Amino acid sequence: MTALRMANLALLVLFPLSWFAPLLRAGLLPLFGLNEISVISGITKLWQSDMLLAGLVTLFALIAPMAKTIGITLVHYARVSPRAMPVLQVLGKLAMADIFLIALYIVIVKSVGLGRVETAWGLYLFTFCVLLSLGVSHLTARTLKVR
């Protein structure tokens, strides 16, 4: 259980870091330079044009993963009942929707052929965080059922 606690506590640092890390480098034409896009910069731009989508991305990318991580921390330290695990696991699955949105964006832009998109290290960090979070919640639930 100590390794699960440490991994979950690491997510409290890694998730915010992944929000500011570059997810993509995008540009209009191959001749021009590429702009880096992070979760935070993407949400900031979305608030100016599509508030509903910005709200959804904020929920999926920021609120759901952090609420889940904090919730699991509270379960690990016996501040919240283990019966909360199913709700916390649903929150983790919501974060996967954000990765799907990013992948969809990359596919659309590449298929149109006007723009250029490259993935950056932040996409891998964010994906790692989401997958680690899913693993921690799964193993925590399994460990709690064994007891």
C-alpha positions in Angstrom: 0.0 0.0 0.0 3.0 2.3 0.6 3.9 2.2 -3.1 0.4 3.1 -4.1 0.3 6.0 -1.7 3.6 7.3 -3.1 2.5 6.9 -6.7 -0.8 8.7 -5.9 1.0 11.5 -4.1 3.4 11.9 -7.1 0.3 12.5 -9.2 -0.5 15.6 -7.1 2.6 17.1 -8.6 2.7 15.5 -12.0 -0.9 16.4 -13.0 -0.4 20.1 -12.7 3.0 19.9 -14.4 1.3 18.1 -17.3 -1.3 20.8 -17.7 1.4 23.4 -18.5 3.7 21.1 -20.5 3.4 21.3 -24.3 0.9 18.7 -25.7 1.2 19.7 -29.3 3.0 21.9 -31.7 0.6 23.2 -34.3 0.9 25.5 -37.3 -1.2 26.6 -40.2 1.2 25.7 -43.0 4.4 23.7 -43.1 6.4 26.8 -43.9 5.5 28.7 -40.7 6.7 28.0 -37.2 4.7 25.9 -34.8 3.0 27.2 -31.7 3.1 25.0 -28.6 -0.3 24.2 -27.1 -0.7 23.0 -23.5 -3.9 22.0 -21.6 -3.9 25.4 -19.9 -3.3 27.4 -23.1 -5.9 25.4 -25.0 -8.5 26.0 -22.3 -7.7 29.7 -22.2 -8.2 29.9 -26.0 -11.4 27.9 -25.8 -12.9 30.2 -23.2 -12.7 33.0 -25.8 -14.6 31.0 -28.5 -16.6 28.1 -27.1 -17.4 28.2 -23.4 -19.2 24.9 -23.3 -16.3 23.0 -24.8 -13.9 24.9 -22.5 -16.0 23.8 -19.5 -16.0 20.2 -20.6 -12.2 20.2 -21.2 -11.7 21.8 -17.8 -13.8 19.1 -16.2 -12.1 16.3 -18.0 -8.5 17.6 -17.8 -8.3 19.5 -14.6 -11.1 18.8 -12.1 -11.8 15.1 -12.6 -8.2 13.8 -12.4 -7.3 16.1 -9.4 -10.6 15.3 -7.5 -9.9 11.6 -8.1 -6.3 11.9 -6.9 -7.3 13.8 -3.8 -10.1 11.3 -3.1 -7.8 8.3 -3.4 -5.3 10.1 -1.1 -8.1 10.5 1.5 -9.0 6.8 1.1 -5.3 5.8 1.6 -5.1 7.8 4.8 -8.5 6.5 6.1 -10.2 9.9 5.9 -12.8 8.7 3.4 -14.5 5.3 3.3 -13.3 2.8 0.7 -16.9 2.7 -0.4 -16.1 5.9 -2.4 -13.8 4.0 -4.7 -16.4 3.3 -7.5 -17.1 7.1 -7.8 -13.4 7.9 -7.8 -12.8 5.3 -10.6 -15.5 7.0 -12.7 -13.7 10.3 -12.3 -10.5 8.7 -13.7 -12.4 7.4 -16.7 -13.5 11.0 -17.4 -9.9 12.1 -17.7 -9.4 9.5 -20.5 -12.0 11.5 -22.5 -9.6 14.4 -22.7 -6.9 12.3 -24.2 -9.4 11.1 -26.8 -10.3 14.7 -27.6 -6.6 15.6 -28.2 -6.1 12.5 -30.4 -9.2 13.4 -32.4 -7.9 17.0 -32.9 -4.6 15.6 -34.2 -6.3 13.2 -36.7 -8.7 16.0 -38.0 -5.9 18.5 -38.5 -3.6 16.0 -40.2 -6.4 14.7 -42.5 -7.3 18.2 -43.7 -3.7 18.7 -44.9 -3.6 22.5 -44.3 -2.0 22.4 -40.9 0.9 20.7 -39.3 0.6 19.0 -35.9 3.4 17.3 -33.9 2.9 15.7 -30.5 5.1 17.0 -27.7 6.3 15.5 -24.5 3.5 16.9 -22.4 1.0 14.6 -24.2 2.9 11.6 -23.1 3.2 13.0 -19.6 -0.5 13.7 -19.3 -1.3 10.2 -20.8 1.1 8.6 -18.3 -0.6 10.5 -15.4 -4.0 9.3 -16.4 -2.9 5.7 -16.9 -1.0 5.8 -13.6 -4.1 7.2 -11.9 -6.2 4.4 -13.3 -3.7 1.8 -12.2 -3.5 3.3 -8.7 -7.3 3.3 -8.3 -7.6 -0.2 -9.6 -4.9 -1.6 -7.3 -6.3 0.4 -4.4 -9.7 -1.1 -4.9 -8.3 -4.6 -5.2 -6.2 -4.2 -2.1 -9.1 -2.9 -0.1 -11.3 -5.8 -1.1 -8.7 -8.3 0.0 -8.7 -6.9 3.5 
